[in-house]
Amino acid sequence: MSRSERSPLLLAGLLATAGVAHFATPRQFDATVPRSLPGTPRAWTYASGVAELALAAGLAAPRTRRVAALASAAFFVGVFPANVKMAVDWRHRPAPQRAAAVGRLPLQVPLVLWARSVARSAEGRS
């Protein structure tokens, strides 16, 4: 299997792992939900977990890969405010936790670019 064939499956695996984590350990995700959103943080945690699992499934299937990859890119942009909130909230935590929270922020860029790359690759195979 070539690198370009593995890429969508690796992205799907990342999203599936994150989606499962939203259900397995929801409390840590609840804390990152911006308070300005309506509803409860737990509802947003579960909704984002469902979204990640759906995106993973879409990426795994060649027929839906392009749309799922574009939706994944949008999802990565959409969750950025939660990552900013986490970095702000964790600014007084011990250095390793603070570094992890701040380190997540620039990771959104390669995730968006990765998802766009998967979409472009899928487009060429349609």
MOPAC internal coordinates of N, CA, C and O (Angstrom, degrees):
PM7 1SCF
backbone

  N    0.0000 0     0.00 0     0.00 0    0    0    0
  C    1.4589 1     0.00 0     0.00 0    1    0    0
  C    1.5283 1   107.94 1     0.00 0    2    1    0
  O    1.2310 1   120.79 1   -50.12 1    3    2    1
  N    1.3109 1   116.10 1   129.88 1    3    2    1
  C    1.4603 1   120.51 1  -177.84 1    5    3    2
  C    1.5303 1   110.94 1   -77.64 1    6    5    3
  O    1.2310 1   121.83 1   -13.82 1    7    6    5
  N    1.3147 1   114.09 1   166.18 1    7    6    5
  C    1.4708 1   119.94 1   179.48 1    9    7    6
  C    1.5240 1   111.54 1   -59.28 1   10    9    7
  O    1.2310 1   120.67 1   138.97 1   11   10    9
  N    1.3449 1   116.32 1   -41.03 1   11   10    9
  C    1.4715 1   118.77 1  -179.21 1   13   11   10
  C    1.5277 1   111.77 1   -68.88 1   14   13   11
  O    1.2310 1   120.44 1   154.03 1   15   14   13
  N    1.3289 1   116.76 1   -25.97 1   15   14   13
  C    1.4683 1   119.59 1   176.41 1   17   15   14
  C    1.5217 1   111.71 1   -78.81 1   18   17   15
  O    1.2310 1   120.46 1   150.03 1   19   18   17
  N    1.3393 1   116.73 1   -29.97 1   19   18   17
  C    1.4677 1   121.03 1   178.78 1   21   19   18
  C    1.5255 1   112.27 1   -78.62 1   22   21   19
  O    1.2310 1   120.20 1   149.41 1   23   22   21
  N    1.3152 1   117.22 1   -30.59 1   23   22   21
  C    1.4629 1   121.40 1  -173.14 1   25   23   22
  C    1.5299 1   113.69 1   -53.13 1   26   25   23
  O    1.2310 1   119.27 1   129.85 1   27   26   25
  N    1.3390 1   119.01 1   -50.15 1   27   26   25
  C    1.4761 1   117.81 1   179.54 1   29   27   26
  C    1.5209 1   112.51 1   -64.27 1   30   29   27
  O    1.2310 1   120.42 1   146.62 1   31   30   29
  N    1.3264 1   116.79 1   -33.38 1   31   30   29
  C    1.4628 1   119.60 1  -179.82 1   33   31   30
  C    1.5277 1   110.97 1   -72.01 1   34   33   31
  O    1.2310 1   120.23 1   144.68 1   35   34   33
  N    1.3150 1   117.16 1   -35.32 1   35   34   33
  C    1.4677 1   120.37 1   175.56 1   37   35   34
  C    1.5270 1   110.73 1   -66.28 1   38   37   35
  O    1.2310 1   120.67 1   137.57 1   39   38   37
  N    1.3354 1   116.33 1   -42.43 1   39   38   37
  C    1.4669 1   119.92 1   177.36 1   41   39   38
  C    1.5268 1   109.82 1   -64.00 1   42   41   39
  O    1.2310 1   120.43 1   139.52 1   43   42   41
  N    1.3254 1   116.78 1   -40.48 1   43   42   41
  C    1.4697 1   120.67 1   177.22 1   45   43   42
  C    1.5246 1   109.92 1   -61.88 1   46   45   43
  O    1.2310 1   120.28 1   138.71 1   47   46   45
  N    1.3173 1   117.07 1   -41.29 1   47   46   45
  C    1.4649 1   120.74 1   178.71 1   49   47   46
  C    1.5127 1   112.29 1   -63.34 1   50   49   47
  O    1.2310 1   120.66 1   138.73 1   51   50   49
  N    1.3228 1   116.34 1   -41.27 1   51   50   49
  C    1.4677 1   120.76 1   177.66 1   53   51   50
  C    1.5283 1   110.54 1   -61.15 1   54   53   51
  O    1.2310 1   120.83 1   132.92 1   55   54   53
  N    1.3238 1   116.02 1   -47.08 1   55   54   53
  C    1.4649 1   119.92 1  -179.59 1   57   55   54
  C    1.5264 1   111.68 1   -67.21 1   58   57   55
  O    1.2310 1   120.00 1   140.90 1   59   58   57
  N    1.3175 1   117.60 1   -39.10 1   59   58   57
  C    1.4621 1   120.30 1   178.81 1   61   59   58
  C    1.5253 1   110.80 1   -64.15 1   62   61   59
  O    1.2310 1   120.71 1   138.12 1   63   62   61
  N    1.3253 1   116.25 1   -41.88 1   63   62   61
  C    1.4650 1   120.33 1   178.29 1   65   63   62
  C    1.5193 1   110.58 1   -62.01 1   66   65   63
  O    1.2310 1   120.71 1   134.80 1   67   66   65
  N    1.3263 1   116.24 1   -45.20 1   67   66   65
  C    1.4668 1   120.11 1   178.55 1   69   67   66
  C    1.5265 1   110.68 1   -63.83 1   70   69   67
  O    1.2310 1   120.49 1   139.12 1   71   70   69
  N    1.3214 1   116.66 1   -40.88 1   71   70   69
  C    1.4637 1   120.35 1   179.71 1   73   71   70
  C    1.5166 1   112.36 1   -61.74 1   74   73   71
  O    1.2310 1   120.66 1   135.29 1   75   74   73
  N    1.3235 1   116.35 1   -44.71 1   75   74   73
  C    1.4690 1   120.64 1   178.08 1   77   75   74
  C    1.5278 1   110.02 1   -63.53 1   78   77   75
  O    1.2310 1   120.37 1   139.88 1   79   78   77
  N    1.3233 1   116.90 1   -40.12 1   79   78   77
  C    1.4706 1   120.56 1  -179.84 1   81   79   78
  C    1.5266 1   111.48 1   -60.88 1   82   81   79
  O    1.2310 1   120.09 1   147.16 1   83   82   81
  N    1.3350 1   117.44 1   -32.84 1   83   82   81
  C    1.4690 1   120.00 1   178.50 1   85   83   82
  C    1.5235 1   112.07 1   -62.29 1   86   85   83
  O    1.2310 1   120.56 1   152.23 1   87   86   85
  N    1.3301 1   116.53 1   -27.77 1   87   86   85
  C    1.4685 1   120.55 1   178.44 1   89   87   86
  C    1.5264 1   111.92 1   -93.33 1   90   89   87
  O    1.2310 1   120.41 1   146.90 1   91   90   89
  N    1.3187 1   116.82 1   -33.10 1   91   90   89
  C    1.4660 1   120.69 1  -177.88 1   93   91   90
  C    1.5224 1   112.18 1   -74.45 1   94   93   91
  O    1.2310 1   120.30 1   141.77 1   95   94   93
  N    1.3184 1   117.03 1   -38.23 1   95   94   93
  C    1.4775 1   121.77 1  -178.91 1   97   95   94
  C    1.5287 1   109.64 1  -136.57 1   98   97   95
  O    1.2310 1   120.14 1  -113.53 1   99   98   97
  N    1.3337 1   117.33 1    66.47 1   99   98   97
  C    1.4675 1   120.03 1  -173.79 1  101   99   98
  C    1.5289 1   115.01 1   -65.76 1  102  101   99
  O    1.2310 1   120.22 1   151.75 1  103  102  101
  N    1.3167 1   117.18 1   -28.25 1  103  102  101
  C    1.4655 1   119.34 1  -174.72 1  105  103  102
  C    1.5306 1   112.48 1   -57.45 1  106  105  103
  O    1.2310 1   120.51 1   138.68 1  107  106  105
  N    1.3336 1   116.62 1   -41.32 1  107  106  105
  C    1.4655 1   119.17 1  -178.33 1  109  107  106
  C    1.5247 1   111.20 1   -65.51 1  110  109  107
  O    1.2310 1   120.04 1   150.43 1  111  110  109
  N    1.3253 1   117.53 1   -29.57 1  111  110  109
  C    1.4627 1   120.74 1   178.70 1  113  111  110
  C    1.5269 1   110.94 1   -81.36 1  114  113  111
  O    1.2310 1   120.57 1   145.15 1  115  114  113
  N    1.3309 1   116.51 1   -34.85 1  115  114  113
  C    1.4701 1   120.12 1   178.00 1  117  115  114
  C    1.5276 1   110.83 1   -53.96 1  118  117  115
  O    1.2310 1   120.75 1   141.22 1  119  118  117
  N    1.3184 1   116.17 1   -38.78 1  119  118  117
  C    1.4623 1   121.05 1  -175.86 1  121  119  118
  C    1.5250 1   112.86 1   -67.61 1  122  121  119
  O    1.2310 1   119.98 1   162.22 1  123  122  121
  N    1.3285 1   117.65 1   -17.78 1  123  122  121
  C    1.4716 1   119.59 1  -178.58 1  125  123  122
  C    1.5255 1   113.03 1   -95.48 1  126  125  123
  O    1.2310 1   120.15 1   173.77 1  127  126  125
  N    1.3256 1   117.31 1    -6.23 1  127  126  125
  C    1.4655 1   120.41 1  -177.76 1  129  127  126
  C    1.5252 1   109.27 1   -72.57 1  130  129  127
  O    1.2310 1   120.50 1   -57.72 1  131  130  129
  N    1.3478 1   116.66 1   122.28 1  131  130  129
  C    1.4755 1   118.74 1   178.10 1  133  131  130
  C    1.5282 1   111.38 1   -58.02 1  134  133  131
  O    1.2310 1   120.66 1   -45.86 1  135  134  133
  N    1.2960 1   116.35 1   134.14 1  135  134  133
  C    1.4680 1   122.00 1  -177.36 1  137  135  134
  C    1.5289 1   112.48 1   -65.40 1  138  137  135
  O    1.2310 1   120.39 1   161.30 1  139  138  137
  N    1.3148 1   116.86 1   -18.70 1  139  138  137
  C    1.4613 1   120.15 1  -178.80 1  141  139  138
  C    1.5288 1   112.55 1   -73.41 1  142  141  139
  O    1.2310 1   119.99 1   167.51 1  143  142  141
  N    1.3320 1   117.63 1   -12.49 1  143  142  141
  C    1.4611 1   119.83 1   178.64 1  145  143  142
  C    1.5282 1   110.01 1   -77.34 1  146  145  143
  O    1.2310 1   120.33 1   -36.98 1  147  146  145
  N    1.3340 1   116.98 1   143.02 1  147  146  145
  C    1.4682 1   119.06 1   178.16 1  149  147  146
  C    1.5251 1   110.39 1   -72.29 1  150  149  147
  O    1.2310 1   120.53 1   -22.48 1  151  150  149
  N    1.3084 1   116.58 1   157.52 1  151  150  149
  C    1.4569 1   120.96 1   178.67 1  153  151  150
  C    1.5157 1   112.25 1    85.60 1  154  153  151
  O    1.2310 1   121.37 1     7.90 1  155  154  153
  N    1.3123 1   114.99 1  -172.10 1  155  154  153
  C    1.4599 1   120.11 1  -176.85 1  157  155  154
  C    1.5258 1   110.39 1   -92.66 1  158  157  155
  O    1.2310 1   120.80 1   -29.46 1  159  158  157
  N    1.3299 1   116.07 1   150.54 1  159  158  157
  C    1.4661 1   118.64 1   175.36 1  161  159  158
  C    1.5349 1   112.42 1   -56.50 1  162  161  159
  O    1.2310 1   119.88 1   142.24 1  163  162  161
  N    1.3324 1   117.84 1   -37.76 1  163  162  161
  C    1.4704 1   120.62 1  -178.87 1  165  163  162
  C    1.5318 1   110.62 1   -62.34 1  166  165  163
  O    1.2310 1   120.12 1   140.54 1  167  166  165
  N    1.3186 1   117.37 1   -39.46 1  167  166  165
  C    1.4639 1   120.00 1   178.38 1  169  167  166
  C    1.5307 1   110.18 1   -61.65 1  170  169  167
  O    1.2310 1   120.23 1   138.26 1  171  170  169
  N    1.3174 1   117.17 1   -41.74 1  171  170  169
  C    1.4690 1   121.19 1   177.97 1  173  171  170
  C    1.5237 1   111.13 1   -68.11 1  174  173  171
  O    1.2310 1   120.26 1   142.84 1  175  174  173
  N    1.3180 1   117.10 1   -37.16 1  175  174  173
  C    1.4681 1   120.67 1   177.09 1  177  175  174
  C    1.5209 1   110.02 1   -61.25 1  178  177  175
  O    1.2310 1   120.48 1   131.44 1  179  178  177
  N    1.3143 1   116.69 1   -48.56 1  179  178  177
  C    1.4646 1   119.98 1  -179.95 1  181  179  178
  C    1.5308 1   111.28 1   -66.95 1  182  181  179
  O    1.2310 1   120.37 1   139.85 1  183  182  181
  N    1.3275 1   116.89 1   -40.15 1  183  182  181
  C    1.4692 1   119.73 1   179.62 1  185  183  182
  C    1.5319 1   111.09 1   -62.54 1  186  185  183
  O    1.2310 1   120.58 1   138.70 1  187  186  185
  N    1.3155 1   116.49 1   -41.30 1  187  186  185
  C    1.4630 1   117.98 1   179.48 1  189  187  186
  C    1.5278 1   110.53 1   -70.44 1  190  189  187
  O    1.2310 1   120.02 1   146.70 1  191  190  189
  N    1.3257 1   117.57 1   -33.30 1  191  190  189
  C    1.4651 1   120.38 1   174.86 1  193  191  190
  C    1.5214 1   111.62 1   -63.08 1  194  193  191
  O    1.2310 1   120.44 1   136.32 1  195  194  193
  N    1.3242 1   116.76 1   -43.68 1  195  194  193
  C    1.4643 1   121.08 1   177.22 1  197  195  194
  C    1.5260 1   109.68 1   -62.65 1  198  197  195
  O    1.2310 1   120.42 1   136.98 1  199  198  197
  N    1.3354 1   116.81 1   -43.02 1  199  198  197
  C    1.4643 1   120.41 1   179.32 1  201  199  198
  C    1.5267 1   110.71 1   -60.58 1  202  201  199
  O    1.2310 1   120.21 1   136.05 1  203  202  201
  N    1.3240 1   117.20 1   -43.95 1  203  202  201
  C    1.4662 1   120.27 1   179.95 1  205  203  202
  C    1.5314 1   111.32 1   -63.74 1  206  205  203
  O    1.2310 1   120.28 1   139.19 1  207  206  205
  N    1.3134 1   117.06 1   -40.81 1  207  206  205
  C    1.4663 1   120.20 1   178.18 1  209  207  206
  C    1.5337 1   111.18 1   -66.04 1  210  209  207
  O    1.2310 1   120.34 1   140.39 1  211  210  209
  N    1.3148 1   116.96 1   -39.61 1  211  210  209
  C    1.4701 1   120.65 1   178.02 1  213  211  210
  C    1.5277 1   110.78 1   -66.45 1  214  213  211
  O    1.2310 1   120.55 1   138.00 1  215  214  213
  N    1.3243 1   116.55 1   -42.00 1  215  214  213
  C    1.4662 1   119.96 1   177.69 1  217  215  214
  C    1.5280 1   110.39 1   -62.62 1  218  217  215
  O    1.2310 1   120.44 1   137.47 1  219  218  217
  N    1.3226 1   116.76 1   -42.53 1  219  218  217
  C    1.4660 1   121.14 1   178.56 1  221  219  218
  C    1.5297 1   110.56 1   -59.02 1  222  221  219
  O    1.2310 1   120.63 1   134.60 1  223  222  221
  N    1.3157 1   116.41 1   -45.40 1  223  222  221
  C    1.4655 1   120.24 1   179.23 1  225  223  222
  C    1.5224 1   110.83 1   -62.56 1  226  225  223
  O    1.2310 1   120.55 1   137.85 1  227  226  225
  N    1.3240 1   116.55 1   -42.15 1  227  226  225
  C    1.4595 1   120.73 1   178.95 1  229  227  226
  C    1.5232 1   112.71 1   -64.54 1  230  229  227
  O    1.2310 1   120.48 1   142.29 1  231  230  229
  N    1.3174 1   116.69 1   -37.71 1  231  230  229
  C    1.4667 1   120.70 1   178.08 1  233  231  230
  C    1.5243 1   111.68 1   -69.22 1  234  233  231
  O    1.2310 1   120.07 1   146.69 1  235  234  233
  N    1.3101 1   117.47 1   -33.31 1  235  234  233
  C    1.4577 1   121.62 1  -177.68 1  237  235  234
  C    1.5310 1   112.45 1   -70.66 1  238  237  235
  O    1.2310 1   120.64 1   153.99 1  239  238  237
  N    1.3078 1   116.38 1   -26.01 1  239  238  237
  C    1.4676 1   120.64 1  -178.13 1  241  239  238
  C    1.5273 1   109.79 1   -96.31 1  242  241  239
  O    1.2310 1   119.49 1   -60.92 1  243  242  241
  N    1.3279 1   118.58 1   119.08 1  243  242  241
  C    1.4695 1   120.55 1  -178.48 1  245  243  242
  C    1.5336 1   113.85 1   -54.14 1  246  245  243
  O    1.2310 1   120.47 1   145.56 1  247  246  245
  N    1.3200 1   116.71 1   -34.44 1  247  246  245
  C    1.4681 1   120.63 1  -176.83 1  249  247  246
  C    1.5442 1   112.37 1   -65.14 1  250  249  247
  O    1.2310 1   120.13 1   147.25 1  251  250  249
  N    1.3298 1   117.35 1   -32.75 1  251  250  249
  C    1.4702 1   121.18 1  -177.38 1  253  251  250
  C    1.5269 1   112.76 1  -108.95 1  254  253  251
  O    1.2310 1   120.58 1  -174.67 1  255  254  253
  N    1.3184 1   116.50 1     5.33 1  255  254  253
  C    1.4646 1   121.63 1  -172.00 1  257  255  254
  C    1.5277 1   112.98 1   -59.38 1  258  257  255
  O    1.2310 1   119.71 1   133.08 1  259  258  257
  N    1.3204 1   118.15 1   -46.92 1  259  258  257
  C    1.4663 1   120.40 1  -175.59 1  261  259  258
  C    1.5280 1   111.07 1   -61.64 1  262  261  259
  O    1.2310 1   120.23 1   131.12 1  263  262  261
  N    1.3111 1   117.17 1   -48.88 1  263  262  261
  C    1.4684 1   121.19 1  -179.89 1  265  263  262
  C    1.5282 1   110.33 1   -64.08 1  266  265  263
  O    1.2310 1   120.48 1   137.40 1  267  266  265
  N    1.3238 1   116.69 1   -42.60 1  267  266  265
  C    1.4681 1   120.24 1   179.77 1  269  267  266
  C    1.5225 1   111.30 1   -65.64 1  270  269  267
  O    1.2310 1   120.24 1   143.87 1  271  270  269
  N    1.3283 1   117.14 1   -36.13 1  271  270  269
  C    1.4638 1   120.10 1   178.77 1  273  271  270
  C    1.5310 1   110.58 1   -67.26 1  274  273  271
  O    1.2310 1   120.06 1   137.43 1  275  274  273
  N    1.3161 1   117.49 1   -42.57 1  275  274  273
  C    1.4727 1   120.30 1   177.04 1  277  275  274
  C    1.5297 1   110.74 1   -64.92 1  278  277  275
  O    1.2310 1   120.61 1   139.74 1  279  278  277
  N    1.3271 1   116.43 1   -40.26 1  279  278  277
  C    1.4702 1   120.18 1   177.14 1  281  279  278
  C    1.5284 1   110.22 1   -65.64 1  282  281  279
  O    1.2310 1   120.16 1   144.75 1  283  282  281
  N    1.3219 1   117.29 1   -35.25 1  283  282  281
  C    1.4724 1   120.79 1   177.95 1  285  283  282
  C    1.5204 1   110.37 1   -64.66 1  286  285  283
  O    1.2310 1   120.34 1   137.26 1  287  286  285
  N    1.3196 1   116.96 1   -42.74 1  287  286  285
  C    1.4659 1   120.18 1   177.94 1  289  287  286
  C    1.5287 1   109.62 1   -59.35 1  290  289  287
  O    1.2310 1   120.57 1   134.91 1  291  290  289
  N    1.3242 1   116.51 1   -45.09 1  291  290  289
  C    1.4703 1   120.31 1   178.52 1  293  291  290
  C    1.5273 1   110.65 1   -64.04 1  294  293  291
  O    1.2310 1   120.11 1   140.81 1  295  294  293
  N    1.3152 1   117.39 1   -39.19 1  295  294  293
  C    1.4663 1   121.71 1   178.81 1  297  295  294
  C    1.5308 1   110.21 1   -61.48 1  298  297  295
  O    1.2310 1   120.14 1   135.18 1  299  298  297
  N    1.3336 1   117.33 1   -44.82 1  299  298  297
  C    1.4609 1   120.58 1  -179.86 1  301  299  298
  C    1.5247 1   111.23 1   -61.48 1  302  301  299
  O    1.2310 1   120.39 1   143.65 1  303  302  301
  N    1.3105 1   116.86 1   -36.35 1  303  302  301
  C    1.4711 1   120.39 1   175.59 1  305  303  302
  C    1.5279 1   109.48 1   -68.83 1  306  305  303
  O    1.2310 1   120.51 1   138.55 1  307  306  305
  N    1.3219 1   116.64 1   -41.45 1  307  306  305
  C    1.4619 1   121.69 1  -176.97 1  309  307  306
  C    1.5205 1   114.60 1   -65.91 1  310  309  307
  O    1.2310 1   119.82 1   149.52 1  311  310  309
  N    1.3289 1   117.94 1   -30.48 1  311  310  309
  C    1.4605 1   119.51 1  -179.35 1  313  311  310
  C    1.5354 1   112.47 1   -88.14 1  314  313  311
  O    1.2310 1   120.52 1   176.76 1  315  314  313
  N    1.3152 1   116.61 1    -3.24 1  315  314  313
  C    1.4650 1   119.43 1  -179.52 1  317  315  314
  C    1.5321 1   113.08 1   -56.17 1  318  317  315
  O    1.2310 1   118.87 1   138.58 1  319  318  317
  N    1.3459 1   119.76 1   -41.42 1  319  318  317
  C    1.4778 1   118.73 1   177.95 1  321  319  318
  C    1.5380 1   113.30 1   -57.64 1  322  321  319
  O    1.2310 1   119.83 1   145.45 1  323  322  321
  N    1.3230 1   117.92 1   -34.55 1  323  322  321
  C    1.4701 1   120.11 1   177.46 1  325  323  322
  C    1.5250 1   110.07 1   -66.36 1  326  325  323
  O    1.2310 1   120.34 1   142.54 1  327  326  325
  N    1.3215 1   116.96 1   -37.46 1  327  326  325
  C    1.4646 1   120.18 1   178.21 1  329  327  326
  C    1.5293 1   111.03 1   -67.73 1  330  329  327
  O    1.2310 1   120.51 1   142.64 1  331  330  329
  N    1.3223 1   116.62 1   -37.36 1  331  330  329
  C    1.4717 1   120.33 1   176.20 1  333  331  330
  C    1.5254 1   109.55 1   -64.44 1  334  333  331
  O    1.2310 1   120.64 1   135.47 1  335  334  333
  N    1.3241 1   116.39 1   -44.53 1  335  334  333
  C    1.4694 1   120.15 1   178.95 1  337  335  334
  C    1.5213 1   110.73 1   -59.05 1  338  337  335
  O    1.2310 1   120.52 1   137.05 1  339  338  337
  N    1.3271 1   116.60 1   -42.95 1  339  338  337
  C    1.4583 1   120.39 1   179.71 1  341  339  338
  C    1.5311 1   110.34 1   -61.72 1  342  341  339
  O    1.2310 1   119.97 1   136.42 1  343  342  341
  N    1.3227 1   117.66 1   -43.58 1  343  342  341
  C    1.4724 1   120.95 1  -179.79 1  345  343  342
  C    1.5286 1   110.62 1   -62.53 1  346  345  343
  O    1.2310 1   120.42 1   138.72 1  347  346  345
  N    1.3306 1   116.80 1   -41.28 1  347  346  345
  C    1.4646 1   120.54 1   178.71 1  349  347  346
  C    1.5275 1   110.70 1   -67.09 1  350  349  347
  O    1.2310 1   120.58 1   133.54 1  351  350  349
  N    1.3284 1   116.49 1   -46.46 1  351  350  349
  C    1.4645 1   120.59 1  -178.81 1  353  351  350
  C    1.5307 1   112.50 1   -64.04 1  354  353  351
  O    1.2310 1   120.14 1   148.93 1  355  354  353
  N    1.3048 1   117.33 1   -31.07 1  355  354  353
  C    1.4608 1   121.55 1  -175.85 1  357  355  354
  C    1.5219 1   113.16 1   -94.68 1  358  357  355
  O    1.2310 1   119.57 1  -169.44 1  359  358  357
  N    1.3095 1   118.43 1    10.56 1  359  358  357
  C    1.4721 1   120.70 1  -176.65 1  361  359  358
  C    1.5279 1   113.63 1   -63.90 1  362  361  359
  O    1.2310 1   119.63 1   160.77 1  363  362  361
  N    1.3390 1   118.32 1   -19.23 1  363  362  361
  C    1.4670 1   121.11 1   179.83 1  365  363  362
  C    1.5339 1   112.51 1  -105.35 1  366  365  363
  O    1.2310 1   120.45 1  -174.58 1  367  366  365
  N    1.3085 1   116.74 1     5.42 1  367  366  365
  C    1.4725 1   120.26 1   179.37 1  369  367  366
  C    1.5296 1   109.34 1   -79.87 1  370  369  367
  O    1.2310 1   120.85 1    -9.21 1  371  370  369
  N    1.3311 1   115.98 1   170.79 1  371  370  369
  C    1.4739 1   118.85 1   177.28 1  373  371  370
  C    1.5353 1   111.38 1   -56.73 1  374  373  371
  O    1.2310 1   121.13 1   -26.74 1  375  374  373
  N    1.3120 1   115.44 1   153.26 1  375  374  373
  C    1.4687 1   122.05 1  -173.69 1  377  375  374
  C    1.5277 1   114.32 1   -50.68 1  378  377  375
  O    1.2310 1   118.24 1   136.12 1  379  378  377
  N    1.3324 1   120.96 1   -43.88 1  379  378  377
  C    1.4751 1   118.71 1  -179.09 1  381  379  378
  C    1.5362 1   113.07 1   -62.23 1  382  381  379
  O    1.2310 1   120.33 1   139.02 1  383  382  381
  N    1.3278 1   116.97 1   -40.98 1  383  382  381
  C    1.4675 1   120.11 1   178.44 1  385  383  382
  C    1.5261 1   110.57 1   -68.16 1  386  385  383
  O    1.2310 1   120.97 1   137.26 1  387  386  385
  N    1.3161 1   115.75 1   -42.74 1  387  386  385
  C    1.4691 1   120.67 1   178.76 1  389  387  386
  C    1.5312 1   109.68 1   -60.21 1  390  389  387
  O    1.2310 1   120.57 1   135.31 1  391  390  389
  N    1.3212 1   116.51 1   -44.69 1  391  390  389
  C    1.4684 1   121.09 1   179.93 1  393  391  390
  C    1.5257 1   111.27 1   -63.47 1  394  393  391
  O    1.2310 1   120.31 1   140.35 1  395  394  393
  N    1.3249 1   117.01 1   -39.65 1  395  394  393
  C    1.4662 1   120.44 1   178.80 1  397  395  394
  C    1.5278 1   110.79 1   -63.98 1  398  397  395
  O    1.2310 1   120.49 1   137.51 1  399  398  397
  N    1.3188 1   116.66 1   -42.49 1  399  398  397
  C    1.4664 1   120.49 1  -179.08 1  401  399  398
  C    1.5260 1   111.15 1   -66.37 1  402  401  399
  O    1.2310 1   120.44 1   136.47 1  403  402  401
  N    1.3155 1   116.77 1   -43.53 1  403  402  401
  C    1.4687 1   120.33 1   179.51 1  405  403  402
  C    1.5269 1   110.04 1   -70.90 1  406  405  403
  O    1.2310 1   120.59 1   143.06 1  407  406  405
  N    1.3318 1   116.47 1   -36.94 1  407  406  405
  C    1.4582 1   120.96 1  -179.56 1  409  407  406
  C    1.5125 1   114.25 1   -63.98 1  410  409  407
  O    1.2310 1   120.38 1   155.71 1  411  410  409
  N    1.3192 1   116.88 1   -24.29 1  411  410  409
  C    1.4666 1   120.59 1   178.25 1  413  411  410
  C    1.5248 1   111.86 1   -67.82 1  414  413  411
  O    1.2310 1   120.32 1   150.86 1  415  414  413
  N    1.3196 1   117.00 1   -29.14 1  415  414  413
  C    1.4669 1   119.77 1  -173.90 1  417  415  414
  C    1.5287 1   112.81 1   -59.65 1  418  417  415
  O    1.2310 1   119.14 1   126.17 1  419  418  417
  N    1.3345 1   119.25 1   -53.83 1  419  418  417
  C    1.4644 1   117.52 1  -179.31 1  421  419  418
  C    1.5294 1   113.68 1   -70.93 1  422  421  419
  O    1.2310 1   119.68 1   165.70 1  423  422  421
  N    1.3290 1   118.22 1   -14.30 1  423  422  421
  C    1.4596 1   120.40 1   178.47 1  425  423  422
  C    1.5294 1   112.71 1   -68.58 1  426  425  423
  O    1.2310 1   120.33 1   159.44 1  427  426  425
  N    1.3186 1   116.98 1   -20.56 1  427  426  425
  C    1.4625 1   119.39 1   179.54 1  429  427  426
  C    1.5225 1   110.70 1   -63.51 1  430  429  427
  O    1.2310 1   120.03 1   146.13 1  431  430  429
  N    1.3169 1   117.54 1   -33.87 1  431  430  429
  C    1.4722 1   120.28 1  -178.02 1  433  431  430
  C    1.5295 1   110.94 1   -62.82 1  434  433  431
  O    1.2310 1   118.94 1   126.41 1  435  434  433
  N    1.3486 1   119.63 1   -53.59 1  435  434  433
  C    1.4723 1   117.09 1   178.52 1  437  435  434
  C    1.5290 1   113.43 1   -63.79 1  438  437  435
  O    1.2310 1   119.98 1   150.94 1  439  438  437
  N    1.3265 1   117.65 1   -29.06 1  439  438  437
  C    1.4686 1   118.84 1   176.90 1  441  439  438
  C    1.5289 1   110.66 1   -65.42 1  442  441  439
  O    1.2310 1   120.53 1   136.08 1  443  442  441
  N    1.3266 1   116.59 1   -43.92 1  443  442  441
  C    1.4708 1   120.58 1   177.83 1  445  443  442
  C    1.5284 1   109.52 1   -62.25 1  446  445  443
  O    1.2310 1   120.54 1   134.37 1  447  446  445
  N    1.3292 1   116.58 1   -45.63 1  447  446  445
  C    1.4671 1   120.12 1  -179.35 1  449  447  446
  C    1.5264 1   111.48 1   -64.86 1  450  449  447
  O    1.2310 1   120.27 1   142.19 1  451  450  449
  N    1.3179 1   117.10 1   -37.81 1  451  450  449
  C    1.4662 1   121.42 1   177.51 1  453  451  450
  C    1.5304 1   109.98 1   -62.10 1  454  453  451
  O    1.2310 1   120.52 1   132.28 1  455  454  453
  N    1.3150 1   116.61 1   -47.72 1  455  454  453
  C    1.4636 1   120.24 1   180.00 1  457  455  454
  C    1.5329 1   110.68 1   -61.96 1  458  457  455
  O    1.2310 1   120.09 1   139.32 1  459  458  457
  N    1.3086 1   117.44 1   -40.68 1  459  458  457
  C    1.4717 1   120.38 1   178.01 1  461  459  458
  C    1.5195 1   111.11 1   -64.62 1  462  461  459
  O    1.2310 1   120.72 1   141.84 1  463  462  461
  N    1.3297 1   116.24 1   -38.16 1  463  462  461
  C    1.4662 1   120.39 1   177.86 1  465  463  462
  C    1.5350 1   110.99 1   -63.37 1  466  465  463
  O    1.2310 1   120.87 1   137.86 1  467  466  465
  N    1.3246 1   115.94 1   -42.14 1  467  466  465
  C    1.4654 1   120.17 1   177.33 1  469  467  466
  C    1.5219 1   109.64 1   -62.28 1  470  469  467
  O    1.2310 1   119.83 1   139.66 1  471  470  469
  N    1.3206 1   117.94 1   -40.34 1  471  470  469
  C    1.4624 1   121.41 1   178.89 1  473  471  470
  C    1.5242 1   110.14 1   -63.02 1  474  473  471
  O    1.2310 1   120.31 1   135.82 1  475  474  473
  N    1.3317 1   117.02 1   -44.18 1  475  474  473
  C    1.4651 1   120.16 1   179.65 1  477  475  474
  C    1.5337 1   111.06 1   -63.01 1  478  477  475
  O    1.2310 1   120.62 1   137.96 1  479  478  477
  N    1.3218 1   116.42 1   -42.04 1  479  478  477
  C    1.4736 1   120.18 1   178.63 1  481  479  478
  C    1.5311 1   110.97 1   -63.40 1  482  481  479
  O    1.2310 1   120.74 1   139.79 1  483  482  481
  N    1.3043 1   116.19 1   -40.21 1  483  482  481
  C    1.4689 1   120.49 1   179.84 1  485  483  482
  C    1.5236 1   111.27 1   -67.75 1  486  485  483
  O    1.2310 1   121.05 1   145.95 1  487  486  485
  N    1.3188 1   115.60 1   -34.05 1  487  486  485
  C    1.4625 1   120.67 1   180.00 1  489  487  486
  C    1.5339 1   110.23 1   -63.36 1  490  489  487
  O    1.2310 1   120.86 1   140.65 1  491  490  489
  N    1.3132 1   115.96 1   -39.35 1  491  490  489
  C    1.4521 1   120.79 1  -179.17 1  493  491  490
  C    1.5196 1   113.03 1   -68.95 1  494  493  491
  O    1.2310 1   120.27 1   162.78 1  495  494  493
  N    1.3290 1   117.09 1   -17.22 1  495  494  493
  C    1.4700 1   120.71 1  -177.30 1  497  495  494
  C    1.5225 1   112.36 1  -102.15 1  498  497  495
  O    1.2310 1   120.32 1   175.28 1  499  498  497
  N    1.3327 1   116.99 1    -4.72 1  499  498  497
  C    1.4633 1   118.75 1  -177.65 1  501  499  498
  C    1.5054 1   111.50 1   -73.12 1  502  501  499
  O    1.2310 1   120.10 1   180.00 1  503  502  501

